[in-house]
Amino acid sequence: MTPGVEELLLELFAIFVAAKVLAEVFERLSLPGVLGEILAGVGLGPYALNWNRPTDTIHSVAEIGAIFVLFSTGLETSPRDLVRVGRKSLLVAVAGVMVPFLLGFAYMRLRGDLTHEAVFVGAAMVATSVGITARVLADLHVLSTHTAQIILGAAVFDDILGMVLLAIVAGFASRRGPEWLHLGILSAEAAAFALFMIFAAPRIVRRIHPRMEHLSNQNASLVVALAICLLLSWLAAKIGIAAIIGAFFAGLMFADYAPQWNLLSRVNGITEFLAPYFFFTIGSRLNLQLFGANLLITAGIVSLLAIVSKVIGCGLPLIRDGWPAVLQVGVGMTPRGEVALIVALVGLQSQMVTQSTYAIVIFMTAVTTLLAPPLVRFLFRNEIREHEETTMVAAVQL
Amino acid sequence: MTPGVEELLLELFAIFVAAKVLAEVFERLSLPGVLGEILAGVGLGPYALNWNRPTDTIHSVAEIGAIFVLFSTGLETSPRDLVRVGRKSLLVAVAGVMVPFLLGFAYMRLRGDLTHEAVFVGAAMVATSVGITARVLADLHVLSTHTAQIILGAAVFDDILGMVLLAIVAGFASRRGPEWLHLGILSAEAAAFALFMIFAAPRIVRRIHPRMEHLSNQNASLVVALAICLLLSWLAAKIGIAAIIGAFFAGLMFADYAPQWNLLSRVNGITEFLAPYFFFTIGSRLNLQLFGANLLITAGIVSLLAIVSKVIGCGLPLIRDGWPAVLQVGVGMTPRGEVALIVALVGLQSQMVTQSTYAIVIFMTAVTTLLAPPLVRFLFRNEIREHEETTMVAAVQL
């Protein structure tokens, strides 16, 4: 082995264990594990204890990790579900994307920030990370309720809209300033890419499906999926939108065949190994010393807006279903996650946003993710009681 | 994303696809796919077409890939099987390790090579890659025959003995010359490590097993296994033996629980993604221009010795079972694979062997791997006929 292999292995081991131990601590406290992984990066990173300054290789591993996080997300997002959940979810998702973006953008502009900083903060406030809400709802056994179904359906559209918006913002970033012609071309490119991937790509997979069985390699389906994931990630980066968007759409493309081809567990194995490096480096870029009173106030207001805007955007289309439904769906759509973090990272790496704006987005992600689970539990208290009573009745009858 | 991400993704994609396409071509020709992956590296690498000179990041990814190749091998090698297959397999394995090592070493010394070059060639000739034979035997439906069982049993011991020998040789390499005291310490270290991992480590896993269920993370078993794999790989590198040996023993440690914890498919997902980079870089280091008449003759003789020595070492202990058994087991144990390639790579990277010696080992690996499948098919022709007759009788009775 090369002389560097010992250092590489030690770094891989230390980061993996630090991230996973804190994730376990967080999950035992009923908090999302991913925040623990980020906190490990904050704590051990160059701005705090400075035990670990990720090397170039770790940053490359982290970028491959981000691609697999989004590839896994795509694999678990079936385009078929979009058709099933219907118009109500779509309405929730569209309003739930527009309101946070506009509120976030407006507040940052009013504060006196530059347009592109405001665009990034707005974009980071868009995408719901439904994984956290879904796990809470599943734990509470209320996944089958009407509002839970709307949340899950809307989250699918929300992911895709968030991706398209990120594509536009990332293209925006790569031009260094608002050149409207370029931005127009990029938006068209991103939209065309998204439409092609949602409507045409699954058909291509359906066409190649019978031929897959002729391939000699036992892992042919995984190999083809991985190759297409790498190809689309590169292609997305090449045409000027973020690589992870390609990975997400690659996942979407194979989503319908993922169970049949046994893709999920094998791709999740890769994600489980590589994702901690991504979340750790997210944290290691966060400069805690920036958090003075001024930044804390701004971050607090952005976090509040992130919650209020989802309740307005996602909840109000359901006003006819009554206030409980409005609040359940609105709060259920609150947690932001990987996509917000990636928007912030794209901004920081392309030097379009300052360290302070990056810190605001990380703060907002943490707040929304931490607050959602207890709030969701509270808002669904009636449904939980009903479920418990049904279970008790069933137990008595037995 | 950083500016380099586009190049990184393109390189990841190009190498993955080149390796996998050639693997598919090889498998369609009933040849081992791994040779196709190596050939992709030879062809596209700096010594031939020069389309791709792997970057540092790819070399790091390749090293992580090598670790997962051996981790997977370990996971599929159950220590419990060792107890079952008994003394005959152990005898076959020990003689099958000693004879190739001594013949390889003696020939290289007679040729006038330096001691350490001869040690490396001898060590590379030791470890059988049973995967190829196992697949051929399974395809022929003769896995349940007596000799097939001996081959599979012996291959387990053979892997472990090969690893211990590699540990000693790798330590030898890191000292730059035969310092016998150091070599003695290293051999003791390697042997202690191996014994601990085979006998004590699985008990530790059995003890922690009940506690695993208390962990909140859904993927707790995979996370713990990955952490221990990285830890032992680093530890092995740290005490001066190759990192992959730690990975192999980490796999061995979890082998008994691999099915129950659903480790195999998830770890194989990681291996499937990363291994092609390892085999590609193996190939990309091979300088084809070195293959003059002189080198070809040496490489041919070494390949012949690699076959003859396994037939003698593995076959002769079975002389009482008759010549067909001798030849079946001897030839079945012939193919060399990953371990031989890694021995060669360790030698090349530590500058203990020349480019020519590296080329000889790659050549020997290719020849033994290519010749074994047709020879095994020929030697098991009677068993195949019996199987076909049984199947026909069964079909007629139905």
Boltz contact constraints between the chains, C-beta under 6 A:
constraints:
  - contact:
      token1: [A, 1]
      token2: [B, 243]
      max_distance: 6.0
  - contact:
      token1: [A, 2]
      token2: [B, 349]
      max_distance: 6.0
  - contact:
      token1: [A, 5]
      token2: [B, 63]
      max_distance: 6.0
  - contact:
      token1: [A, 5]
      token2: [B, 237]
      max_distance: 6.0
  - contact:
      token1: [A, 5]
      token2: [B, 243]
      max_distance: 6.0
  - contact:
      token1: [A, 6]
      token2: [B, 237]
      max_distance: 6.0
  - contact:
      token1: [A, 8]
      token2: [B, 60]
      max_distance: 6.0
  - contact:
      token1: [A, 9]
      token2: [B, 233]
      max_distance: 6.0
  - contact:
      token1: [A, 9]
      token2: [B, 234]
      max_distance: 6.0
  - contact:
      token1: [A, 9]
      token2: [B, 237]
      max_distance: 6.0
  - contact:
      token1: [A, 9]
      token2: [B, 243]
      max_distance: 6.0
  - contact:
      token1: [A, 10]
      token2: [B, 234]
      max_distance: 6.0
  - contact:
      token1: [A, 12]
      token2: [B, 230]
      max_distance: 6.0
  - contact:
      token1: [A, 13]
      token2: [B, 230]
      max_distance: 6.0
  - contact:
      token1: [A, 13]
      token2: [B, 231]
      max_distance: 6.0
  - contact:
      token1: [A, 13]
      token2: [B, 234]
      max_distance: 6.0
  - contact:
      token1: [A, 16]
      token2: [B, 227]
      max_distance: 6.0
  - contact:
      token1: [A, 17]
      token2: [B, 227]
      max_distance: 6.0
  - contact:
      token1: [A, 20]
      token2: [B, 223]
      max_distance: 6.0
  - contact:
      token1: [A, 24]
      token2: [B, 217]
      max_distance: 6.0
  - contact:
      token1: [A, 27]
      token2: [B, 216]
      max_distance: 6.0
  - contact:
      token1: [A, 28]
      token2: [B, 216]
      max_distance: 6.0
  - contact:
      token1: [A, 57]
      token2: [B, 60]
      max_distance: 6.0
  - contact:
      token1: [A, 60]
      token2: [B, 8]
      max_distance: 6.0
  - contact:
      token1: [A, 60]
      token2: [B, 57]
      max_distance: 6.0
  - contact:
      token1: [A, 63]
      token2: [B, 5]
      max_distance: 6.0
  - contact:
      token1: [A, 216]
      token2: [B, 27]
      max_distance: 6.0
  - contact:
      token1: [A, 216]
      token2: [B, 28]
      max_distance: 6.0
  - contact:
      token1: [A, 217]
      token2: [B, 24]
      max_distance: 6.0
  - contact:
      token1: [A, 219]
      token2: [B, 272]
      max_distance: 6.0
  - contact:
      token1: [A, 222]
      token2: [B, 272]
      max_distance: 6.0
  - contact:
      token1: [A, 223]
      token2: [B, 20]
      max_distance: 6.0
  - contact:
      token1: [A, 226]
      token2: [B, 273]
      max_distance: 6.0
  - contact:
      token1: [A, 227]
      token2: [B, 16]
      max_distance: 6.0
  - contact:
      token1: [A, 227]
      token2: [B, 17]
      max_distance: 6.0
  - contact:
      token1: [A, 230]
      token2: [B, 12]
      max_distance: 6.0
  - contact:
      token1: [A, 230]
      token2: [B, 13]
      max_distance: 6.0
  - contact:
      token1: [A, 231]
      token2: [B, 13]
      max_distance: 6.0
  - contact:
      token1: [A, 233]
      token2: [B, 9]
      max_distance: 6.0
  - contact:
      token1: [A, 234]
      token2: [B, 9]
      max_distance: 6.0
  - contact:
      token1: [A, 234]
      token2: [B, 10]
      max_distance: 6.0
  - contact:
      token1: [A, 234]
      token2: [B, 13]
      max_distance: 6.0
  - contact:
      token1: [A, 237]
      token2: [B, 5]
      max_distance: 6.0
  - contact:
      token1: [A, 237]
      token2: [B, 6]
      max_distance: 6.0
  - contact:
      token1: [A, 237]
      token2: [B, 9]
      max_distance: 6.0
  - contact:
      token1: [A, 243]
      token2: [B, 1]
      max_distance: 6.0
  - contact:
      token1: [A, 243]
      token2: [B, 5]
      max_distance: 6.0
  - contact:
      token1: [A, 243]
      token2: [B, 9]
      max_distance: 6.0
  - contact:
      token1: [A, 265]
      token2: [B, 265]
      max_distance: 6.0
  - contact:
      token1: [A, 265]
      token2: [B, 266]
      max_distance: 6.0
  - contact:
      token1: [A, 266]
      token2: [B, 265]
      max_distance: 6.0
  - contact:
      token1: [A, 266]
      token2: [B, 269]
      max_distance: 6.0
  - contact:
      token1: [A, 269]
      token2: [B, 266]
      max_distance: 6.0
  - contact:
      token1: [A, 269]
      token2: [B, 269]
      max_distance: 6.0
  - contact:
      token1: [A, 269]
      token2: [B, 270]
      max_distance: 6.0
  - contact:
      token1: [A, 270]
      token2: [B, 269]
      max_distance: 6.0
  - contact:
      token1: [A, 270]
      token2: [B, 270]
      max_distance: 6.0
  - contact:
      token1: [A, 270]
      token2: [B, 273]
      max_distance: 6.0
  - contact:
      token1: [A, 272]
      token2: [B, 219]
      max_distance: 6.0
  - contact:
      token1: [A, 272]
      token2: [B, 222]
      max_distance: 6.0
  - contact:
      token1: [A, 273]
      token2: [B, 226]
      max_distance: 6.0
  - contact:
      token1: [A, 273]
      token2: [B, 270]
      max_distance: 6.0
  - contact:
      token1: [A, 349]
      token2: [B, 2]
      max_distance: 6.0
